[in-house]
């Protein structure tokens, strides 16, 4: 498949990818059923719908990971060794519960985390950014800021991102 085909017929390619992924998908456990599973799309996709993501860690197989979250665009960008390896839609803090801006370090990681603040809410692939309850984790992505301050990710993308980060990775949350 040539690049020009991908550019001129993105819906066909997207449909082919969706059909292929649907046939390969495995049902999620009840642990994350209320969360947006996510859908990987081709790298040249300009606009992502809630739950869409692009993931290509093979373009930079080693090096430090830096994550940039654009709050106005509700997008996350993952870079390894200065090369973008991923892009995903997110849902950040709603009015009154805004996601803090700044540079944060991943303080703690847990594959299965249950919130002690929000009545046992499930937060798969949690990566803690503050000790006051802000983290990146799998969650529901309605297409707008809806969290209590966390950065919600599609379930599949959260697992992929979790696999390449370590404690001490930087996350930059920006309002611009």
Secondary structure, DSSP 4 states (H G I P E B T S, - for coil): --HHHHHHTHHHHHHHHHHHHHHH--PPPGGGTTS---EE--TT-SSPPTTEEEE-GGGG-SS-EEEEEETTTTEEEEEETTEEEEEEEEE-BPTTSPPPPEEEE--EEESS-B-TTTTT-B-TTEEE--TTS-EEEE----SS--BSSSEEE-HHHHHHHHHH--TT-EEEEE--
